Amino acid sequence: MVVAQLTKTKAFIHHVITGRWFMIFASCLIMAVSGATYMFGLYSNEVKTSLGYDQSTLNLISFFKDLGANLGIFSGLINEISPPWVILAMGATMNFVGYFMIWLSVTSRIAKPQVWQMCLYFYIGSNSQSFANTGALVNCVKSFPRSRGSVIGLLKGYVGLSGAIFTQLYHAFYGDNSKALIFLIGWLPAAISFIFLPTVRVLSITPQPKEVKVFYQLLYISLGVAGFLMVLIVIQNKLSFSRVVYIVDGMVVLFLLLLPLAVVFKEEFKLWKNQNQNQTFTDRVDGASVIELPQPEEAHAAPSHLERKNNPCLRNVFKPPKRGEDYTIFQALFSIDMLILFIATVFGVGGTLTALDNLGQIGTHWGTPKRASQLLCPL
């Protein structure tokens, strides 16, 4: 009896870990620590004073940091020919190498690097963000084709919260040591990406009834995380917290980040229970899941697949499919939609990045206390 129960428990745990909803949870954690580029203002003063840079040199370094964060063509091309774990492993390695070298330079553990070397370190470290985005977000969208908007909104929301999450964890782990923040940015995203390497992958499309409601539950949890962080940052700006309180705050943040596991277990338990109830009809259920998509679409998809094999991707660069269908990386690059997005990003995001990168310098110029500047950047 005990052996049978233990076997069922192991089977359920394996079902959860290999399920689509656990992949969504893993991707949320990966994205929650993939926004290190938004925190440059927190440690820019340390880079400037430790290495003796002036403001123009710091602006040059921040330019290469932003260039690496927004240049995702390389991760996209690699994703076309390799599985997701390769993208995540490359991103984790680049993140650790880039920021670890920055930390060694700022803490004077190595000889003072040349400016071009620091630019290279920042580019490598920040470019890892595009690999995390490609490896986690793109494959989740492929695994949930009917809920693309919900998937993108959920995961990109965690990217936006990453600065505030990092700030709380940094205070809990290292207190007010700004140089240690660079070290945290180096090892934490890399560790989480390596932990979930087998989890993030493209799964077979098995539409689930009312899966949008599950995403609503996950979105409500992310809104709760955002609200808690906002209130916490405002309170921290008004009051002086001890190290113990920061540790407690960090534990609460970790609890909120792990809270989506409750939704994951609930949904995977429903699926697992249905599979056990219908195990005598497994063949019939599998057959139904295979032919659930309309037959005309499958018949229409087959020729397009053959056409892609016969025609190289470069030959169809200027012949994109209908809007809503899958584009190749080159078709997306040379589409009018990409041109519109590029122009909107250049003129809409550039000013925001400049302001975020220089918040620390602005606070120092106006005599803002260090603690207030550290709390303003993630807010």
N, C-alpha and C positions, 0 to 999 in steps of 0.2 A: 504493500500500500504506500509506504513512504517512498520507495523507489519510483513507483509510478507517478506520484505527485511531484517528485524531484525532476523526473523526465519531462513532465508537462511544463514545469516552471522554466526549465532550460529551453524548451521549445518556444515558449512564449517570449522569453528574453531575446532569443535569436530572431524571432519574428519581428519584435520591436526594433532591434538594432538594424535590421536589414530592410525596414519599411520606409515608405516615402515620407511619412510624417516625422520620423526621427531624422531623416536627411534635412528636412526643413528646419528642425531645431538646431542641428549641427551648423547649417548655413547661417542661421541667425547669430550664433556665437562667433562664427568666423567674421561675419560682417560687423559685429559689435566691437571688434578690436581691429578693424581695418581702416579706421579714420585717423591715423596718426598725423596725416598731413594737415589736419585742421588744428593741431595743437602746437604748431611751430611757434606761436606767440608765447607759449608757456616757458619755453627753454631758449628762445632766441637771444635773450640777454646773456645767458650762460655761454653760448657760442661766441657772442660778440666780445665779452670781457675776457674769457679764458684764452682765446686765440688772438686777441688784440686787433680785431677787425673794426673798420669804420662802417658807417651806415650804408655806403654804396656797395661795399663788399658783401655785407649781409643781404642786401637786396639782390645781388647777383646769385648768392647761394639759394635764396628763397625762390628765385626764378627757376633754377634747375630742379628744385624740389617740386614746384608746381608742374613743370614740364614732365617729370617722371610720373606724377600722379595722374596726369590727364592723357598721356600717350599710351593708349591701350592697343595699338595696332599689332604689336609683337605678340602679346598674349592671345589676341584673337586669331592670328595666323597659326600659332602653335596649337591652339584649341581645335583647329580644323583637322589636324593630323595626329593628335595624341589624346589619350583618355584624360578625364578630369584630375586624377591623382597626380599626373605629371605637372599640370598647371599649378596645383596647390603646393606641390613640393618645391617647384621652382620659385614660387612667390614667397614661401616660408624661408627658403635659403637666402634669397635676395634681401628680404626684410632683416634677417638676423645679421647678415654680413654688413649691410649698409649702416644700420644704426649702431651695431657693435663697434664698427670702426669710428663712427662719430663719437661714441661714448669714450673710447680709448683716447681720442684726440682731445676732447674737452677736459678729461680728467688727467691729462698729461702723462698717461701711461705709455705713450709712444711719442716720438719726435713730432714737433709741430708740422702738420702737413701743408703742402702748397694749397693755394686757393683752388686750383683746378682739381686737386684730389678731393677736397671737401665737397666741391660741386658734384664730383662723380659719386661720392658716398651718398649724398642726399638724393641724387637721381636714382641710384640703385635701390636705396631703401624705400623711397616713395613710389617707384615704379612697381614694387611688389603689390601695392594696393590694386592695380589693374589686374594682376594675376588672380588675386583673391576674388575680385568682382567677377571675372570671367569664369573661374573654376566653380564658384558657389552659385552665383545668381543665374548665369546662363543655363546651367544644367538643371536647376530647380524649375526654371521656366519651361524647359523641354519636358520635364517629368510631370508638370501640371499645366498642360496646354490650354485647358479650359478656364484657368484662373490666373492668367498671366499678369493682369493688373494687380490683383491682390498679392501675388508673390513679389512683384517688383516693389510695390509700396511697402510691404512688410520688411523686406531685406534692406532696402535703401533707407528706411526709417531707422533701423539699427545702426547703419553707417553714420547717420546724423547724430545719433546719441553716443557714438563711440568716444567723442571728446570728453563729455561729461562722465561717462563710465570710467575712462582711463584716469580722470582726475581723482575720482573717489578711491579707486584702487591704489593709485600712486600715493595718496595721503595715508591710506591704511598700511601699505607696505613700507614706505620710506619716509613718512613724515613730510617735511618741507624741503627735502633735498632735490632741487630741480635737476641736477645732473643725473640722479638716479632715475628720473622720469625717462631719459633717453635710453637707459638700459632696460627699463620695463617695456618700452615701445619695441625694443629689439627682440626680447625673448618671448613675451607673452603671445603675440600673434603667431609667431613661428611655432610655438608649442601647441596651440590650439589647432592650427592647420595640420600639423603632423598627426595629432591624435585622431582627427576625423578624415584622414586620407582615404580609408576604405569605405567610409560612409557616403561621401558625396560622389554620385555617379548618375548616369542617365538610366532611369528605370523604365520598364515597359509601361505603356499608357493603359491604366486600368481605372477608368472613370468611377468615382465614388459618389453616390447620391448625397446631395447637400454638402459638398466639400467646401463650398463658399462660406457656409456658416462656421466651419472650423477655422478658416482664415480670419473671419470676423472675431472669433474668440482670441486668436493669437494677436490680432491688431489691438483688441481691447487691452491685452496684457502689456503690449508695447506702449500704449498710451498711458497706462498706469506707471510704467517705468519712467516715461518722460515727465509726467506730472510730479512724481516723487523726487526726481533729480532736480527739477526746477525749484521746487519748494526747499529742498535741502541746500541748494547752492545759495538761495536768497538768505536762508537762516544762517549759513556759514559766513556770509558776508556781514551779517549784523552782530553775530556773537563769536567769541573766541572758544574754539573747541580743543579739548585735550587729545592726546594721541589715542587714548582708549575709545573716545567717542568716534574718532575717525575709523578705528578698526571696526566698531559696531556698525557704522554707516556702510563700510565696505562689505561687511557680511550681509547686510540687508540688500545691497545692490546685487551681490552674488545670488541671493535667494530669488530675487525678482528675475534675474537672467535665467535661472533654472526652472522658474515657474511654468513655462510652456511645456515642460516634461509631463505635467499632469494632463494637459490636453492630448499630448502625444500618446500616452499610455491608454487614455480613455478611448481614443479612436482606434488604436491598434488592437485593443482588447475586443472591440466590436467586430473588427474584421476577422480576428483570430477565432472568436466564438462562432461566427457565421461559417467559417471554413470547417471547424470541427463538427458543426451540426450537419453540414452537407458533404462530409467527406466521402460518403458512399456515392455521391453524384459528382465527384471531382472532375471526371472527364467531361461531363455535360456542362459544368460550370466553366471549365477552362475553354471549352469550345465556344460558349456564349460570349466570354470576354474577348475572344479573338475576333469574332465576327460582329461585335457590337457596333463598330463604325459602319456607316452605310456602304453597301457594295459598290455603288458607282464611284465613290471617292477612292476606294482601293484600286478599282480598275483604272481610274484616272491617274493615280499616283504611280502605278507601275511603269507606264511609258516614260514619265518624267525622270524616274530613277535610271532607266536605261539610257535616256537621252543624256543624263549627266555623265554616264560612264563613257559614252561615245564621244562627247564633246568636252574638251578641256575647259576648266573654269575660266581661263583667260579668254576663250572664244565667246563666252556669253556675258562678258563683263557689262556691256551696254545693252543687254537684253534681259532685264530683271523680270522676275515673275510678278503676278498680280500682288497688290498690296495686301498684306496679311499672311502670305505664304513665306516659306523659308528662303532667305537670300544667302548666297555665298558671301564670303568676306569681301571679295573684290566687287561684287554687285552692290553691296551696301556702301562701300567706299565711294563709288562713282555715281550714286543715286542722287536725285534732287533732294530727297528727304535728308540725306546726310549733309548736304550743303546747307540746308536750312538750319539743321541742328548745330552745325559747326559755327555758323554766323551768330546764332542765338547764344551759344556757349561763350564765344569770344567776347561778345559785347555785354553779356549778362552776368557771367561768372567772374570775369577778370577783376572787376572792381571789388567784388566780395572777397576774393582771395587776397588781394592787396591789403584790404582792411584787416582781415584775420591775421595775416602774417606780421602786421605791424602793430597789433594791439599792445603787445608787450612794450614796444618802443614808445608808443603814445602814452601809455600809463607811466612809464619812467619819466618822460618829458614833463608831464603835468604833476609829478610828485605823488602819483597814486600809490598807496601801499602795495607791497608785493603780493600779499594775500588777496587783495581785491582784484588785482590784475589776473591772478591765477584763476579766480572764480569767474571773471568776466569772459575769458576766452571760451570755456566750454558752454557758458550760458548762451 
